Amino acid sequence: MSNHYRLIGMIGSPYSMKMRAILRYRHIPFHWVLKNTKASEEVAHVKPPIIPVLQFPEDKSYHLDSTPLVYELEKRYPDKRSIIPHDPVLAFLSYLIEDMADEWVTKMMYGYRWWFTADQKYCSLWMVHMGGGPAKREDLQKAAQMITDVQTSRLGLVGCTEENKSIIEDSFLHLLDILERNQEDSYFLFGTRPSLADFGLYGQLYQLNHDPTSLAIMREKSPLVCSWIDIIDDASGMEDGEWIDSNAPLPEAVTELLSMAGEVYFPFLLANTKAFEQGEKSFSLTLLNRPYEQETFKYQAKCHQWLREKYAELSVDTKDRVDSVLKDTGCLEGLV
């Protein structure tokens, strides 16, 4: 029986790329399976129909959702190049930043991919050719237009509306600035080894560093981040590295990312959760001194619940230390 996992995903999926990079770095044996027509048929019964899908080697079962999968692999391989910092405070902060990457930075990825005609044309054709296989150009373009129609129809659900556009764009530029400056001191956020937070950001930024409009911005504004994306994409040959000293001050990039979470991500989560609990179809709030509005999103209410649960599970001492870090960031209100 093969001891290899099978990761079924797409290059154009940020969560697929996140999981692929993690498996590579952690030296967990796996096969990368492109989700083409044949692979799609294989996992058609797996619900919900999202990617990536990770097939376990021992029983051939299929599993979803990248963040829970990360923690499952940590349980299975606790001593194999872990991406969770040993210190529980750093581990929680890494999880918080990764969650922001998965649920807020993804708005940047989705917006730049589907806002602009050039990106729509390129990305839809790229995806349909990769997933559907070789075909006549005219047939690929027809299928690509169908993908574009579906994805642009979801812009409102994701929050990537014309009204919200400037908020998401400014948030993107701020993120690039934080990460670019960090590259002058360290490749990674929590030491000389990549953490869950690094991989979460990488998954979204890999896409942004691929699509035409955001690629041009990143080449001009953040060339070191572009280099970092290539480094973390396959860090299998990198030495293990060390986590930062838990008693040392946090790196500036970490504190700035936490402040960013308090400024935009947690206010967004609180408004979305409130709307979800009250059965409202949409919600609005003020972000970066501008109005922001989008449809209520059930999964992000779950993410908010999981963040609160992880915070509640911290020991008294750990929670006190987390609180001292987060007290001036604006994050604490969204955790209690």
C-alpha positions, 0 to 999 in steps of 0.5 A, spaced: 500 500 500 502 506 498 504 511 503 503 517 499 497 522 500 494 525 494 493 532 493 487 533 488 487 541 486 489 546 481 494 551 480 489 557 480 486 555 487 490 559 493 488 553 498 491 548 493 497 551 493 498 553 500 497 545 501 502 543 496 507 548 499 506 545 506 506 538 504 513 539 500 516 543 506 514 538 511 517 532 507 510 529 507 510 524 501 504 526 496 502 526 489 500 532 486 494 531 482 491 536 477 484 536 478 482 535 470 476 532 468 478 525 470 480 527 477 473 531 477 469 525 476 473 521 482 471 526 487 464 528 484 461 525 490 465 529 495 461 535 498 462 541 498 465 541 491 471 545 493 478 544 492 483 542 494 481 534 496 486 530 500 486 523 500 489 519 505 493 513 504 491 508 509 484 508 507 483 512 501 478 517 504 477 524 501 478 530 506 477 537 505 478 544 508 486 546 508 486 549 515 483 543 519 487 539 514 494 542 516 492 541 524 490 534 522 497 533 519 500 536 525 497 531 529 500 525 525 507 528 524 508 532 530 516 532 529 516 533 522 518 540 520 512 543 524 509 549 521 506 551 528 510 555 533 512 551 539 510 557 544 502 557 544 502 565 544 506 565 537 501 559 535 495 563 536 498 569 532 500 565 526 493 562 526 490 569 526 494 571 521 493 565 516 485 566 517 485 573 515 489 571 509 484 565 507 478 570 508 480 577 507 486 577 503 482 572 498 478 578 497 484 581 494 486 575 489 478 574 487 477 582 486 484 583 481 482 576 478 475 578 476 475 585 476 478 587 469 477 584 462 485 583 461 485 578 467 478 575 466 480 573 459 487 570 461 485 567 467 479 564 465 482 561 459 488 558 463 483 555 468 479 551 462 485 549 459 488 546 465 482 543 467 479 541 461 485 539 457 487 540 450 482 543 445 481 547 439 482 555 441 475 557 440 472 551 444 476 553 450 474 560 449 467 559 449 468 555 456 472 560 458 467 565 457 462 561 461 467 561 467 468 568 467 460 569 467 460 565 473 466 568 477 464 575 475 456 573 478 460 572 485 463 578 486 458 581 490 458 575 494 465 575 495 465 583 497 469 585 491 464 590 488 465 596 485 463 600 491 468 596 496 474 596 490 478 602 493 478 599 500 480 592 498 486 595 493 488 599 499 488 593 503 492 590 498 498 595 497 498 596 505 499 588 505 505 588 500 508 594 504 508 590 510 511 584 507 516 587 503 519 591 509 519 584 512 524 581 507 529 586 509 530 582 515 527 575 515 524 571 509 518 569 515 514 572 520 516 568 526 523 566 525 527 562 520 522 557 518 515 558 515 509 558 519 502 557 518 501 564 517 506 564 512 503 559 508 496 562 508 499 568 505 503 565 500 497 561 497 493 568 496 499 572 494 501 566 489 495 567 485 496 575 485 503 574 483 500 570 477 494 574 474 496 580 469 494 586 473 496 584 480 502 581 477 504 588 475 503 592 481 507 587 485 513 587 480 513 594 481 511 595 489 514 589 492 519 585 488 522 582 494 515 579 496 515 576 489 522 572 490 519 570 497 513 567 493 518 563 489 522 561 495 516 558 499 513 555 493 518 549 494 522 550 501 523 542 501 530 543 501 530 549 506 534 547 513 529 547 519 530 553 522 528 556 529 522 560 532 523 567 535 524 567 542 517 567 545 520 572 550 523 577 545 519 583 542 515 580 536 517 582 529 514 589 526 511 585 520 507 581 525 505 587 529 503 590 523 499 584 520 495 584 527 493 591 527 491 590 520 487 585 522 484 589 527 483 595 522 479 591 517 478 584 518 475 583 525 470 589 524 468 585 517 468 578 521 463 582 527 459 585 522 458 578 518 457 574 524 452 579 527 448 579 520 448 571 520 445 570 527 440 575 525 438 572 519 440 578 514 442 577 507 447 583 507 451 587 512 454 594 512 460 597 516 465 603 515 472 600 513 478 605 512 473 611 513 469 608 507 462 604 507 463 597 505 457 592 504 457 585 502 452 579 502 452 575 509 457 569 508 456 563 512 463 560 512 466 566 514 461 566 520 464 559 522 471 562 521 469 567 526 467 562 531 473 557 530 477 563 532 473 565 538 473 558 540 481 557 539 482 564 543 477 561 549 481 554 549 488 558 551 490 557 558 489 563 563 497 565 562 497 564 555 491 568 554 494 574 558 500 574 554 496 574 547 491 580 550 498 584 552 500 583 544 493 584 542 490 590 546 492 596 542 491 592 535 483 592 535 483 584 535 480 583 542 473 585 541 472 580 535 475 574 540 471 575 546 
